[in-house]
Amino acid sequence: MSTHPSAWTLRRLHAGEHPGPWPQGHVFSCAECHHVMKGLEANQARFEAEVPFERFAAGVERALRESPAASSRPRFNGFLLAVAAISLLVVGRPMLSPAPSLHRLKGGASAALRIGGAGPQRPLAPSHTGELLPDERVRLGYVAGPYRYVMVVSVDDMGEVSVLYAERGMSLPVETGAERHWLPESVRFTGSGHERLVLLLSEEPLWEEAVRTAARSAWEAAGGEVAAMSTLGVEGEELHWLLRKP
């Protein structure tokens, strides 16, 4: 058995969780663990320098659900979010439901989710569950790889499907370039319970109504349990995150 705290314990300590006196005392006296904690701090500093909070939070005042009517420009639907603080899951944990093929996207495609608020920003890995603190917002980014279109939808505990990012009833064209692109504005949520976010990358545009129908069907197949949902089964690749609201 290792004499050092686990990586999970060190991440909890860095996030402000206090699992007991032994890990804290050990980290204080152990050069190896102290080095790991310094690395976590450096990663956090790089993270916040890349997407400063002022830019992260831009546009949040547009935080009301919009109607599904198509418009002549991309639509970015926002939500108001009120959430409980549970620090154990600050860095996220894997979902219990069957996970889509989230880490095997072709051509280097990937997606990222970041949570920001009054405190430090933090990432949440795809297929993980995260607790949200009051007034926190979510920002989504992607590396398109070989895919040409992106859409983001969410599903709540009542099975309501909301399209967060779409254009004229279809997927958005991805931005060009091999770097990570952040979708405009951050997102807030209303209500309590769970909210599943799904980012869809595809070679051809997906129709909004078809994705709504697929998401609703996936929710029904999971017995109305949004936390138990798996893939939507549409063309392309899916990346999922599960968020807990109060």
N, C-alpha and C positions, 0 to 999 in steps of 0.2 A: 504493500500500500504506500502511495506517495506521502511524503512528509510535507508537501506543499499544498496549499489550497488549490482546488480545481480552477480551470479557466472560467467556468461559470460563476464560481464564488468571487473571483477577482473582478469580473464584469459587474456583479451585483454591488460590490464595494465601490467601484468606480461610479456606478449609477446612483449611489446614495443609500442603498440598502445595507442594513447592518445585521448580518446573519449570526453574530456572536462575537465575544471578545477574542477568541483564539485567532481567527483569520486576521483581524486588525493588528493584533500584537505581533503575529508572525510576519506580516508584510513590513511592519516597521523595522524589524530586526533582520530580515532576509534580503540580501542583495539581489538575488535572482527574482523574487516576487516583486521587489521594489522596482526593478528594471521593467517588468511586465506592466506594472501600473503606470510608469512613466510613458511607456509606449501607448497605452490607452489614452492618456492625456494628450499625447502628441497627435494621435489619430483624430481625437475630438477637435483639436485646434485646426487641423487641416480641413476637416469636415465643415466647420463653421466658416473658415476662410473661403472655401469654394463657393458656398451658397450663403452669403450673409443673411441674417434674419430680416433685415429691412427689405431685401429683394424677395426672400422666401414669403413674406407676409403680404407682398403687393397684391392689390386687387381683392382682398378678402371681403371688403364691404359688399361685393356682389355675392352675397351668401344666402340667397333665397332660391328654392326650387323653381326652375323655369318649366313652362309647358313644353311638351314634346314637339311643338310645331317647328317645322324646318325654317331656317333663316338663310340669308344670302352670304353669311360669313360663319366661321367656326363658332360653335356654341360651347361655352365652358360653364357647366352648371355647378353652383356652390351649395353648401349646406351649413347651417348653424350647428355648432357642436358644444354640448355640455357633457363633461365626462368626469368619472370618479378617479381619484389618485390611488393606484395600487402599484407600489414601486417594485414589487417582485418581478413584474413583467416589463420593466422599462426597456430592456434590450430584446424582448420578444422571446417566444418559444414556439416550437413546431405545432402546427394544428394536428388534431387527432384524426381528422377525416382523411381519406385517401388523397394524396397530393398529386396534382397534375405533373407532367414532365417539366418542372420549372427550371431545372438546372442543366438541361440538355438541349438548349435551343441551338439551331444550326447557324453557322456563319458568324458566331460571336455575338448574336443578339442577346440582350438582357434587359432587365428593368430594375428600377430602384424606387424605394419609398422612403421619404424622410418626414419626421414629425418635428414640429417646432412650436414654441410658445414662449412663455416668460422665461423658462430655463433653457439649458443647452439643447440644441437640436440633436436628434439621434436617428439612426437608420433602423429600418425593420426589413429583414430579409424576406424574399418571397416564400410562401408557404408557412409563414410564421403568424402567430397571434400577438397583438400588442394592446396594452391598456393605454388609453388616452387621458391626459390630465385636463382640467378645466381650461377652456379657451385655446386648446392646441389645434393646430392646423396640419394638414397633410400635403406634401408635394410629391409629384410623380415624375420620373424621368425614364428614358429608355435609350438603348443602343439598338438601332434598327437592324443591323446586319443586312441580310438579303431581303428583308421585308420592306414593303413600300407604304403600308398603311397602319395606323394605330387607332384604337378606340378604347375608352375606359368606361366601364359601367359599375354600378354598385347594387347590392341586394341587401335589404334589411330583414329583420325578423318576421315582418308581416308579408314578406314576399314581394314588396314593392321594388321594382327595378327602375333605376334612374341612370340615364346616359349622361356621363359627366363631360366627356370630350367626344364630339362628333361634328360633322359638317354636312349640312343639307341632307340630313337623314342617313348619312353614311360615315364610314371611317374617315379620319383625317389623313392626308398625305404626310408621311414622315418628313422631318427636316433632313437635309442632305449632310453628309459628313460622317466619319466613323466615330466621332466622340459622342458622349452622352448628351442628350438634349432633354431639357426640363420643360414639361408642359406648362402653359401659362397659368398663372394664379395658383394660390393654395386653396385647399378645400376644407370646409367645416361641415359638421353634421348635426342634425337635430335628432331628438328622440333618445331612447334608451335601448339597451340590448346590444346586438351585434350589427356590424356592417361589413359585408364582404366586398372588397374591391377586386376587380378583374381587369387587367390590362391585356388587350388583344392585339397581337401583331399578325399581319396577314399580307400575302402577296397581291391579293385583289381586295377592293373595298368590301366591307361587310355592311349589310343593310341594318339600320338601327332597329327596326321592328323585328327582324329575324333574330337579332341578338337578344332583344327583350323577351321574345317567346322562348328562346333556348334557355335563358337564365331563369325564367319563371318555371319552366319544365324541370330544370335541375333542382330548383328549390322544392318543388312538389315531390320529385323522386327521392329527396332527402327527408321526406316526412314533414316538411315545413320547418326544418331545422337548418338555418343558414350556416351554422357552424359545421354541419355534417355534409355540406355540398362538396361535390368534386368538380370535374370539368363541365363546361357548358356544351362541349361537343361541336363547336363551330369550326370552320376552316381556319388554319393558321395555328399560332401558339398562344397559350394562356398563361398569365402569371397572376397568382392569387395572394391576397393578404386578408387577414381577419382582424377587425378592430372591435374592441369592447367599449361600449358606451354605458353610462349609468342607467 
